Amino acid sequence: MGMHTEYNAEGHRAIYDHISSILENEPASGDAQVPPALVFYEIRNILRPHFILGQIPDLLDCLAMVDTFRRYAVEASSVALSWQEYYMKEFSSDPDITLLTERELKKVQDYVLNDKRDRLHYILVTKNLCLLHVYYLMTAPESCMLAEHLNDYFPGCFPGHDIPSKLLFQHGLSRTEKQLMEETYQECKEWILDVTQWEEEREKEQGQLLVTLTAEQADAEFQQAFQEKFPPPYSQEELVSDLDDYLDIVEKMIRKLEGYFPSAKVLERLKRAV
């Protein structure tokens, strides 16, 4: 059993900031790629030991990177299957050819076959994170940022203000995925209108009482009343579990493919180790 240590929030934040700075400063050239391990680490640093809801925009960008890794892995798997089919015909004429084993071939085939399923998993988690962050912002200290984040999640939601989203997940959405996000915005818009109406009615009903409370008391009372009236759209625990499942799928895929098809750098390290 490991030694129990008290959670150090300041140290946790320092690690998060350091990893973020590395990711932000990675070269954008085609030859350079953000190390997947860093992205997975940053995501888990947001989720644990406590889910930092205020960091959901950063989480969404990291998650978009993970899906890029997955799509690249699926593309590489598809190419590998084509070469496997080709070399199976040429195998007898070249004894140096190494083919995938039956078990490896099944794994690679599954990566390609499950592409749509895994993409949908990612899109649904992304959508749910957007809604959870909007819910969080309704009572958060940074609630003044709600409009900006709404535009990032649902570009064009404010007529007359065509401001592009800053988030990575918006790039490359299919028509069906865009439709899903549009439907999600309508759901979100109706919910915000309900909250606004509730706030106005509450102020009228409790106007005199609110005057007698301190700012801290009024805020605490509002938080409690809001949570009782409007439960979260999703359980944090279930959302984190869904996210963990997706990360696990992609992480295992990357590890397997790296084992099946070692990169030049990996081969060099193996040669030096012999």
C-alpha positions as CSV (number, residue, x, y, z in Angstrom):
1,M,0.0,0.0,0.0
2,G,1.4,3.4,-1.0
3,M,2.1,6.1,1.6
4,H,-0.9,8.5,2.1
5,T,0.0,12.1,1.3
6,E,-2.1,15.2,1.7
7,Y,-3.4,16.7,-1.6
8,N,-1.2,19.7,-2.5
9,A,-3.4,22.0,-4.6
10,E,-0.6,24.5,-5.2
11,G,1.7,21.7,-6.5
12,H,-1.1,20.2,-8.6
13,R,-1.6,23.6,-10.2
14,A,2.1,24.1,-10.8
15,I,2.3,20.7,-12.6
16,Y,-0.7,21.6,-14.7
17,D,0.7,25.0,-15.7
18,H,4.1,23.4,-16.6
19,I,2.5,20.8,-18.8
20,S,0.2,23.4,-20.4
21,S,3.2,25.6,-21.3
22,I,4.9,22.7,-22.9
23,L,1.9,21.9,-25.0
24,E,1.3,25.5,-26.0
25,N,5.0,25.9,-27.1
26,E,5.3,22.7,-29.1
27,P,6.4,23.5,-32.7
28,A,3.6,23.6,-35.2
29,S,5.6,22.0,-38.0
30,G,4.5,18.8,-39.6
31,D,7.5,17.0,-38.3
32,A,6.8,17.8,-34.7
33,Q,3.9,16.2,-32.8
34,V,2.7,16.9,-29.3
35,P,3.7,13.8,-27.2
36,P,0.4,11.9,-26.5
37,A,1.6,11.1,-23.0
38,L,1.7,14.8,-22.1
39,V,-1.8,15.3,-23.4
40,F,-3.2,12.3,-21.4
41,Y,-1.4,13.5,-18.3
42,E,-2.8,17.0,-18.6
43,I,-6.3,15.7,-19.0
44,R,-6.0,13.5,-15.9
45,N,-4.5,16.4,-14.0
46,I,-7.8,18.3,-14.7
47,L,-10.0,15.3,-13.7
48,R,-8.2,14.3,-10.5
49,P,-8.1,14.3,-7.6
50,H,-11.0,16.7,-8.1
51,F,-12.6,17.6,-11.4
52,I,-11.7,21.3,-12.1
53,L,-14.8,22.4,-13.9
54,G,-13.3,25.9,-14.6
55,Q,-10.7,24.1,-16.8
56,I,-13.2,22.4,-19.1
57,P,-12.2,24.6,-22.1
58,D,-8.6,23.4,-21.7
59,L,-9.9,19.9,-21.3
60,L,-11.9,20.2,-24.5
61,D,-8.8,21.2,-26.4
62,C,-6.8,18.3,-25.0
63,L,-9.6,15.9,-25.8
64,A,-9.6,17.2,-29.4
65,M,-5.9,16.4,-29.6
66,V,-6.6,12.9,-28.3
67,D,-9.2,12.3,-31.0
68,T,-6.6,13.5,-33.5
69,F,-4.2,10.8,-32.2
70,R,-7.1,8.3,-32.6
71,R,-7.9,9.3,-36.1
72,Y,-4.3,9.2,-37.1
73,A,-4.1,5.7,-35.6
74,V,-7.1,4.5,-37.5
75,E,-5.6,5.9,-40.7
76,A,-2.3,4.1,-40.0
77,S,-4.3,0.9,-39.2
78,S,-6.1,1.2,-42.6
79,V,-2.8,1.5,-44.4
80,A,-1.3,-1.4,-42.5
81,L,-4.3,-3.6,-43.5
82,S,-3.7,-2.7,-47.2
83,W,0.0,-3.7,-46.9
84,Q,-0.9,-6.8,-45.0
85,E,-3.2,-7.9,-47.9
86,Y,-0.5,-7.0,-50.4
87,Y,2.3,-8.8,-48.7
88,M,0.2,-11.9,-48.0
89,K,0.3,-12.5,-51.8
90,E,4.1,-11.7,-52.0
91,F,5.0,-13.6,-48.8
92,S,6.3,-16.7,-50.5
93,S,8.7,-14.7,-52.7
94,D,10.3,-12.7,-49.9
95,P,11.3,-14.6,-46.7
96,D,12.2,-11.3,-45.0
97,I,8.6,-10.1,-44.9
98,T,7.0,-10.1,-41.4
99,L,3.2,-10.2,-41.4
100,L,0.9,-9.4,-38.5
101,T,-0.2,-12.4,-36.5
102,E,-3.8,-13.4,-36.5
103,R,-4.3,-11.7,-33.1
104,E,-2.6,-8.5,-34.2
105,L,-4.6,-8.4,-37.4
106,K,-7.8,-8.7,-35.5
107,K,-6.8,-5.8,-33.3
108,V,-5.9,-3.6,-36.2
109,Q,-9.1,-4.5,-38.0
110,D,-11.2,-3.6,-34.9
111,Y,-9.6,-0.1,-34.8
112,V,-10.8,0.6,-38.3
113,L,-14.3,-1.0,-37.8
114,N,-14.8,0.9,-34.5
115,D,-13.9,4.3,-36.0
116,K,-17.5,5.6,-36.2
117,R,-18.4,4.3,-32.7
118,D,-15.3,5.8,-31.1
119,R,-15.8,9.1,-32.9
120,L,-19.4,9.3,-31.6
121,H,-18.1,8.5,-28.1
122,Y,-15.8,11.5,-28.3
123,I,-18.5,13.8,-29.7
124,L,-21.0,12.9,-27.0
125,V,-18.4,13.5,-24.2
126,T,-17.5,16.8,-25.8
127,K,-21.1,17.9,-26.0
128,N,-21.8,16.9,-22.4
129,L,-18.7,18.8,-21.2
130,C,-19.9,21.9,-22.9
131,L,-23.3,21.7,-21.1
132,L,-21.7,21.0,-17.8
133,H,-19.4,24.0,-18.2
134,V,-22.4,26.3,-19.0
135,Y,-24.1,24.9,-15.9
136,Y,-21.0,25.6,-13.8
137,L,-20.7,29.2,-15.2
138,M,-24.2,30.1,-14.1
139,T,-23.0,30.4,-10.5
140,A,-19.2,30.6,-10.9
141,P,-17.1,33.7,-10.0
142,E,-16.2,33.9,-13.7
143,S,-19.9,33.9,-14.8
144,C,-19.2,37.1,-16.8
145,M,-17.4,34.8,-19.3
146,L,-20.6,32.9,-20.1
147,A,-21.3,34.7,-23.4
148,E,-17.7,34.2,-24.6
149,H,-17.8,30.5,-23.9
150,L,-21.3,30.1,-25.4
151,N,-19.8,31.4,-28.6
152,D,-16.9,29.0,-28.4
153,Y,-19.2,26.1,-27.9
154,F,-21.9,27.2,-30.3
155,P,-20.5,29.7,-32.9
156,G,-23.0,32.0,-34.4
157,C,-25.4,31.7,-31.4
158,F,-25.4,35.5,-31.1
159,P,-27.0,37.1,-34.3
160,G,-24.9,39.8,-35.8
161,H,-21.7,38.6,-34.0
162,D,-19.9,36.2,-36.3
163,I,-16.9,35.4,-34.0
164,P,-15.0,32.2,-34.7
165,S,-14.6,29.7,-31.9
166,K,-11.2,29.4,-30.3
167,L,-11.7,25.7,-29.5
168,L,-10.1,22.9,-31.5
169,F,-13.1,20.5,-31.5
170,Q,-15.0,22.9,-33.8
171,H,-12.6,22.1,-36.7
172,G,-13.6,19.1,-38.8
173,L,-17.1,18.5,-37.4
174,S,-19.2,16.6,-39.9
175,R,-22.7,17.9,-40.9
176,T,-24.3,15.4,-38.5
177,E,-22.1,16.5,-35.7
178,K,-22.8,20.2,-36.4
179,Q,-26.5,19.4,-36.3
180,L,-26.1,17.7,-32.9
181,M,-24.3,20.8,-31.5
182,E,-27.0,23.1,-32.9
183,E,-29.7,20.9,-31.2
184,T,-27.6,21.1,-28.0
185,Y,-27.5,24.9,-28.2
186,Q,-31.3,25.0,-28.5
187,E,-31.6,22.8,-25.4
188,C,-29.0,25.0,-23.7
189,K,-30.7,28.3,-24.7
190,E,-34.1,27.1,-23.4
191,W,-32.5,26.1,-20.1
192,I,-30.7,29.5,-19.7
193,L,-34.1,31.3,-20.4
194,D,-35.7,29.2,-17.6
195,V,-32.9,30.1,-15.2
196,T,-33.2,33.8,-16.1
197,Q,-36.9,33.7,-15.5
198,W,-36.4,31.9,-12.2
199,E,-33.9,34.5,-11.0
200,E,-36.2,37.4,-11.8
201,E,-39.2,35.7,-10.0
202,R,-36.9,34.9,-7.0
203,E,-35.7,38.5,-6.7
204,K,-39.3,39.7,-6.7
205,E,-40.4,37.2,-4.1
206,Q,-37.4,37.6,-1.8
207,G,-36.4,41.2,-2.4
208,Q,-36.8,42.3,1.2
209,L,-35.0,39.2,2.6
210,L,-32.1,39.5,0.3
211,V,-31.5,43.1,1.4
212,T,-30.9,41.9,5.0
213,L,-28.2,39.4,4.0
214,T,-24.5,40.0,3.5
215,A,-23.0,39.4,0.1
216,E,-21.5,36.1,1.3
217,Q,-24.9,35.0,2.7
218,A,-26.8,36.0,-0.4
219,D,-24.4,34.1,-2.6
220,A,-24.5,31.0,-0.5
221,E,-28.3,31.2,-0.4
222,F,-28.5,31.6,-4.1
223,Q,-26.1,28.7,-4.8
224,Q,-28.2,26.4,-2.6
225,A,-31.5,27.5,-4.2
226,F,-30.1,27.2,-7.7
227,Q,-28.8,23.7,-7.2
228,E,-32.1,22.6,-5.7
229,K,-34.1,24.1,-8.6
230,F,-31.6,23.1,-11.4
231,P,-29.7,19.8,-10.9
232,P,-26.6,19.4,-13.0
233,P,-27.3,18.1,-16.6
234,Y,-24.9,15.2,-16.0
235,S,-23.3,13.5,-13.1
236,Q,-19.7,14.5,-12.8
237,E,-18.8,10.9,-11.8
238,E,-20.5,9.4,-14.9
239,L,-19.0,12.0,-17.2
240,V,-15.5,11.4,-15.9
241,S,-16.1,7.6,-16.3
242,D,-17.2,8.1,-19.9
243,L,-14.1,10.2,-20.5
244,D,-11.8,7.6,-18.8
245,D,-13.3,5.0,-21.1
246,Y,-12.5,7.0,-24.2
247,L,-9.0,7.8,-23.0
248,D,-8.4,4.1,-22.3
249,I,-9.5,3.2,-25.8
250,V,-7.1,5.6,-27.5
251,E,-4.2,5.0,-25.1
252,K,-4.4,1.3,-25.6
253,M,-4.7,1.7,-29.4
254,I,-1.5,3.9,-29.5
255,R,0.4,1.5,-27.3
256,K,-0.6,-1.5,-29.4
257,L,0.3,0.1,-32.7
258,E,3.6,1.4,-31.4
259,G,4.3,-2.2,-30.4
260,Y,3.3,-3.6,-33.8
261,F,5.0,-0.9,-35.9
262,P,7.9,0.6,-33.9
263,S,9.0,4.0,-35.1
264,A,12.6,4.6,-36.3
265,K,13.5,6.2,-32.9
266,V,12.1,3.2,-31.0
267,L,14.1,0.8,-33.3
268,E,17.3,2.8,-32.7
269,R,16.8,2.6,-28.9
270,L,16.2,-1.2,-29.2
271,K,19.4,-1.6,-31.3
272,R,21.4,0.3,-28.7
273,A,20.0,-1.9,-25.9
274,V,21.1,-5.1,-27.6
